[in-house]
Amino acid sequence: LDANTGKVLWAHEYPADYTVSYAKGPRATPAVTQGHVYTLGAEGDLRCLTSKKGRLVWKRRFKEDYNAPTPTWGHSTHPLVQDGRVYCLVGGPGRAVVAFDAATGKELWKQGTTKDVSYCAPVLYQVGGQSQLITWHTGAVSAMHPATGKVLWEVPWAIRGGGSIALPRLKGSRLFLGSFFNGSLMLQLQSNPPQATTLWKSP
């Protein structure tokens, strides 16, 4: 929309058969960078459009490409775009997190296994001068190398009810996570070598 007048400048539509309990959407915030818009629909439709005209550049469909089940409340983790890569939580064995080429949609790497993909978006943090891709699903909180997907550290944490939602917050070398059913978790991070230990956990 035109920010001053509300006039529709362009629109992009596609059919989506909702299988989730709350059949409305989408939920994820689009990412906009370098003349492109990246969107993720509730049923796992990942699309790259030009921001000027709304032209479709590429698309991926998690159900077809990865046989990924749709979470109970739909895919809600917004795509993270950084350094020419698009990071998404997809879900399933060996594909909890998938990195795509931002220009082409080609898969660059996939990593991790989770039964429930959860609703917490991936985030990039600098820890001791090293960039770490932090992901939190219903089985664990993990840090991966952004370029390769190599797991730098992982702390198991079984979350009830798909309650991995809120973005982990970094303060200094401490990473805080909070959930509705499982309380809070504070991790102490170290950079050389990369590792995380539990500082405290609330009931």
N, C-alpha and C positions, 0 to 999 in steps of 0.2 A: 504494500500500500504506500501511496505518497504520504509522507509524514505530515505534510501541511494541509492536505485536502482530504485524505482518506480514499482517493481514487485508486482503483485496482490497476496496478502496473502490469502484473502478470499473475497467473495461477497455474498450479500443477496438480492434477488429480489422477488417481488410479483406484481401481476397485480393491477392497480389502474385506475379506470374510472374517468377521470377528468370532473367535472361539473362546474368548476370555469371559469371566463372570460379569465384568462391567464393560458392556459392548459399546464403548465410546472411546474416542481418542483423537489424535495421538497424545502421548504423555511426555515424550522427550523433547528437550529444548534443541532447536537447530543450532549447528555450529556454522559460523560465517567467517571465511578467511580467503584472502587473495582471489577475490572474484568468484567464489563458489559458496554454495550453501549445502550443508550435509544434514539430511534428516533421517530419523529412524522412527518407523511406524510401530504401533502397538503389537502388530503381528510379525515384526521382524523384517520389514522392508527398509533396507538401507539405500538411500539415493543421494547422488551428487548432481546438483543443478547449477547453472550459471546464475549468479546473483543479479545480473543486469536484465536478462530476458527470461529466466526460468527454464532454460533449455536443459533437457536431461543429458548428462554426460555419461554416467554409468549407474548401474544398480546391482545390488545383491539381495538375495532373499534367503534368510537364515533357515527357513523350513526346507527349502529345496536344496540349497547349497550345502547345508550342514546337518540336516535332519534334526534341527534344534527345536525342542518343545517350547511353546509359548508359556511364559510365566503366568501364574494365576491372574495377576493384574496387568498382564501385557508387558512388552519390552518398554522400560521406563528410563533406562540409563542413556543419557544423551551421548552422542559420539564425541570423542575427544580428538581434535586435529592438531598435530604438532610436528614440525620438521618433515613435512611431506608424508606423514602417516596418519591414518584414521584408526583409533583404538575403540573397539566395541566389546561389550560382554555378550557373548553368543550363547554359551551354555552347552553342556554335554561332555562326553569323554574326550579329553585331549583338546578341547576347544572352548574352555571357559572364557578365554580372552583371545581375540583375533585382531591382528593388525593388517590393515589394507593400505595399498598405495593410494594416496590422496588423489592422484591424477587419473588413474586407470581403474581403480577398484580391485586390482590384483592382490591376492593374499600374499602377505610378506612372511608372516609367521602365526602360529597358533600355539597356545600353551594352557595347561591346567585342566582339571576335571572337576565338575560340580554337578550335582543332581538338580539343584535349583540355582538359576543364574542370579537371582536377587534383583534389587532395584537401585543399587549404589553405583554411580558413574565412576569410571576410572579417573585418576588424577595423577599429574606429574609433580613430584616434589624434588627439590635439591637437598640431598643429605650428604654432608661433608664434601660438597663440591661435585657429587655424582648425581646425575639425574636418575630417579627411580619412578617407575610406573607402579602406582599403588592401586591394587584392586581388592575389593572386599565382597565375597559372595557368602552364601549360607554355610560354607564349610570351613573357610579360612580367610585370613587377610594376608596378602602376598605382595612382594615387590619384585618387579621384573626389569630386565634391561630393556629400555625402550626400542632399541634397534634390532635386537635379536630375540627377545622374549625369554631369555635365560632367567630362571628363577634365582633371585639374589637372596631372598629369605622368605619364610612362610611360617605363620603362627596359626595352628588349627583353632577354630572357634565355631562350634556348631550353633547356628542361629535358628530359633524356632519361628515358624510361621512366615518364612521368607522375609524376616525383619531386618535384612541388611539394606538400609535405605540412606541414612544420612552420610554425607561426605566426611571421610576421615580428615582431621585437622592436625597440622604439624605446627608445633611451637618449639623452636630450638631443635633439640634432638629427640623430642617426645612426640608420639603420634597417639591421638585420642580418638576413640570410636565409641558410639553410643547406640543402643538398640532398645526397642520397647520391651521385649520379653526377656532379654538376657542381660540387661544392665549395661555398664560401661567397662571399657578396657583401655588401659594406658600402656603403651609400649615404649621401651627405651631403645632407640636406634643407634647403631654404630656403623661407621663407614669403611673401616679398614681392618678386617674384611667386612663387607656388608652383612649385618645380622640384626635381629630384633629379639628382645627378651621382654617378658611380661613384668611390668613394674608393679601394677596392681589391677585387680578386677573387682567390680562391685557385683553383688548378688542380683 
